[in-house]
Amino acid sequence: MKALTKLLLLIFVVGLVLSVVAFFGGLDVIGLRDFFNDAESYGDQITYTENAEITTINIDVETRNINIIPTASAELLVMYHVHEKDDWIVEENNGILTIYQNKELEVFNWFNFKFVPADIITVYIEIPDAWVVDLDINSDVGNVTIEYGELSMSDVNINSATGNVNLSDLDTDMLNIDLNTGNVHLDRVNVSDDLFVSTDTGRVSLDTVTALNVILESNTGSVIVDELTGTALTATSDTGTIEVKNSEITNQVDLDTDTGAVKVYLTTGSGYDLSSSTGSVTVTLTSLADLRYDLQTSTGDIDIDGDDQGNRHSTSTGSILLKVRVSTGNISIRVLD
């Protein structure tokens, strides 16, 4: 393994040196740029048109971005480019549209330093905005984007090994997003049922989202929520800050991080269970009158609206339980001025 690593490093260094020498020797810069551009390996854009109403869209691609756009047209369009080593299936059967792409394994692909313009490796799908479809996306490498208008869907499931997910102006019954590596951003998304978002490595952010039960998970990355309206909220992170602000939660708010701060700002709930192994917890509300406290920190201080409470503080009255557990860090409860 060490020998292979040294060989690859040597090839890279030699290639870099040759490029520098060629540049100062009068190499055409445009020609060099074109040499590293792999667009010629792709054919012209292919457009698939579907007039029959679709109820389900199944997408399974290995190396493509997915960009879904609503259209006022009555027909669905799929636009994509085929690589010379690709296998594609785009077909409709009984109201189910299948989009499949598989790329042939290249044994010596480590030596390929070429790039491809983003529009070439993006599948553009225009869906009539009058349709309501189930959407199922599986992607190995690539971003998933829904934008530029309002779309209504039934169930949306997105699974990706590597890639970001950005959804905006979307109405759906259920939304499930599961990533290995990638960020998730939801903006102006309404989910009539439950919302689940999980990423092993990446940031999760919600802005103006409505759902019932909301579960947000990130192993390595922050979870940032602004203007969420929901029945219940659970957010966890192994390493990262969790911040919830300007939100209305009918039932419980559960926030837990191993390493990182927990911040709650102007967010209502029937109860709060907040915890951090290493990191401070800050809660800012318009009133503390209805709170019943159960606060503990092993190494740190507890401050309630400017009053020092040591490292443990509990009360027996109040209709809303605020439970906070911190191993290393402070607990601060504040009233908005």
N, C-alpha and C positions, 0 to 999 in steps of 0.2 A: 504493500500500500504506500509506504514511504517513497519507494522507487517511482511509482506511478505519479505521485504528487510532484516529485522533483522533475519528472519528464514533462508534465503539463506546464509547470512553472517555467522550465527552460524554453519550451515552445512559445509560450506567451512573451517572454522577454526577447527572444530572437525576433519574433514577429514585430514587436514594438520597435526594436532597434532598426530593423529593415524599413519600417514605415517612416521613421524619422530621417534616415539616410536618403530614402527616396524623395521625401518632401524637399529637403535641402538640395537634392539633385535635380529639381525641376519637375517633379511629378505633378500632374494635373490634379488639383484638389477635388474638382467635380468628379473626375474619373475615379478617384479614391473613394469618394462618398458613394458613387454608384456601385462600386465593387462590394461595399458592405451592405448594400440594399438588396434584400431578397425578394422584392416585389415581383421580379420577373418569373419566379417559380409559381406564381398564382395566375390563374386565367382571368378573363374578363368577368365582370359582375354578372351573376345569374339571378334572375328574378322569377320567383314562383308566385303565381296568383291563384287565390282560392275564393270562389264566389259562394260556395255552399257554406252555411253557417256552421261554425266550429263550436263544440262544447268543451273540448279538452285539448290542450297543447302540451305535448311531451317533448322536452328538449334534452338531448344527451350529447354533449360536445366535449372534446378533449382540449383543444387549443384555440378557443374563440371567445371574444367578448360577446355578450348578448345585450342588445339595446332594443327595448320595446317601447313603441310610440303609438299613442292613439291617433286614429284618423277618422274624419267625418265620412269617408268613403264607405261603400257597402261591401267592399272586397278586402280580403287580407292579402298582404304582400310579405314575402320573405326574400331578402336580398343578401347575397353572400358571394364570396370568392372561394374557389376550389384550389387547394395546393396540389401539385403534381403527385404527392404521396398520400393524398386524402381519399377516404371512402365516404360518400355522402348518401343519405336517404332523406328525402323530403316528400312526404306523401300524406294523403288524407284517406281515412277509412272509417265509415260510419260516424262521422262527426269528430273523429280524433285525428289531430294533425301531429305527425311525428317528424321531428327534425333531429337527425343523427349524423355525427361526424366522428370519424376515427382516423387517426394519423398513423401511418406505418412507422414502426420502431426503427430508428436510425442508430446503428451500433456506434458510429464514430461522430455522433452529434455533439460531443464535447468540443470539437474543433470548429464548430459553426459559430462565428462571431457576427453574423449578419443580423440586421434588424428588418422589421416589416412595419410600414405605416399602420397606424391604429385602425383606419377605415378599412384596410384590406382584411384584417383579422377580426372584424366585427360583423356579426350577423344582425341585420336590422329587420325587425318584425313590426309591421304596421297592422294594428288590430282595430277593426271598426269600433268606435266608442259606444255603439248601441248594443254590442255583444256582451254577454257575461260568460266567462270561461273559467275552467279549472286550469291552473298553470303549474307544471312540474318541471323543474330545471335541475339537471345534474351536470356539473362542469369540473374538469380537472384543473385547468388553468385559464383564467379569464374573469373579467368583471361582468356584473349583471346590473343593468340600469333600466329603470322605468321612469320616464319623465316626459315633459313637454305636453301636458294635458291631463285630463281626468279619465281614469279607467275604472270600471267596475268588474270585479272578479269574484268567483266563488271561493275556492281554496287555492292558496299559493304556497308551494313548497320549493325551497331553494337549497340545494346542497352543492358545496364547492370545496375543492381541496385548497386552491390558492386563487384568491381574487376578492375584490371589494364588491359590496352590494349597496347600491344607492336607489332608493325608491321614493317617489314623490307623487302627490295627488292621486292616491290609490285608495279605492274602496274595495274591501274584500271581507268574506265571512271569517276565514281563518288565515293566519300567516305564520309560517314556520321557516326559519332560516338557520342553517347549520353549516359553519365554515371551519376549516382547519386553520387557515392563515388568511386574514383579511379583515378589513373594517366594514362595519354596517352602519349606514345612516338612513333613517326614516324621517321624512318631512311631509307633513300634512297627509298622514295615512290614517284611515278609519277602518278598524277591524271590529266587526259586529260580535265576534266570539273571542277566542283566545289568541294571544300573541306570544310566540316563543322565538328568542334569538340567542344563538350560542356561537362563540368563536374561540378557538384555542389560543390564537395569538392575534390580537387586534382590538380596536376601539369600537364600542357600541354607543351610538348617539341617537336620541329620539328628540324630535322637535315638532310639537303640535300633533300629537298622536292620541287616538281614542281606541280603547279596547276593553275587554272584560279582564280576565286574569292575564297578567303580564309577567313573563319570566325572562330575565336577561342574564346571560352568563358570558364571562370572559376569563380565561385562565391567566393571560398576560395582556393587560390593557385596561383602560378606564371605561367606566360606564357613566354616560352623561345624559340626563333626562331633563327636558324643559317642556312644560305645558302638556303633561300627560293627564288624560282623564281615563280612569279605570276603576274596576272593582277591587282588585288586589294587585300589589307589586312585590315581586321578589327579584333582587339584583345581587349577583355575587361576582367577585373577582379574586383570584389568587394574588395577583400583583397589579395594583392599579387603584386609582381614586374612584369612588362612587359618589355622584352628585345628582340630587333630585331637587328641582326647583319649580315654583309656580305651577304645581300639579294638584289635582283633586283625586284622591283615592278614597273610595267608599269604605273599604275594609282595611286590612292590615298592610303595613309597609315594612318589609323585611329587607335589610341591606347588610351584606357581610363581605369583608375583604380581609385577606391575611396581611398584606402589606400595602398600606395606602390610607388616605383620609376618607372619612364619610361625612358628607355635607348634605343637610336637608334645609331648604330655604322656602318658606311660604308654601308648604305642602301639607294638605290636610289628610287625615286618616283616622280610622277608629282605634288604631294602636300603632306603636313603632317598636321594632326590634332591630337594633343597630349594633354592629360589632366590628372591631378591627383588632388584629393581633399587634400590629405595629403601625400606628397612625392615630391621629386625633379625630374626634367626632364633634361636629358642630351642628347645632340645630337652631334655626332662627324662625320664629313664628310671630304672628300678630298678637297672640295672647297665650299666657301660661296658666290661666285660671283653671282649666279643666284637666290639667296633666296630673297623673299619679306617677311618681318617680321610682325607678329601680336602677340606680346608676352605680357602676363599679369600674375602677381602673387600678391595675396592679402597680404601675409606675407612671404617675402623673397626677394632675389635680382636676377637681370638679368645680366648675364655675357656673352658677345660675344667676343670670342677669346681674353680674358684678359681685355676687356674694360667694366667697370661698367655702366649699362644703367638704374639704378634705379629699379622700379617695373613695369614700362610700357615702351614698345618700339615698334614702328611700322614704316615701310617704304612703299613707294609707287611704287618702281621699283623692277624688278625681276620677272622672269617667273614662279618661284616655290614658292607657298605660304607655309610658315612655321607658323602655328597657334598653340600657346601653352597657356593653361589656367591652373593655379595652385592656389589653395587656401592657402595652407601652405607648402612652400618649395621653393627651388631656381630653376632658369632656367639657364642652361649653354649650350652655343653653341660653339663648338670647331672645329678647323681645325687640321686634323691629321698631325703631324710633319713628 
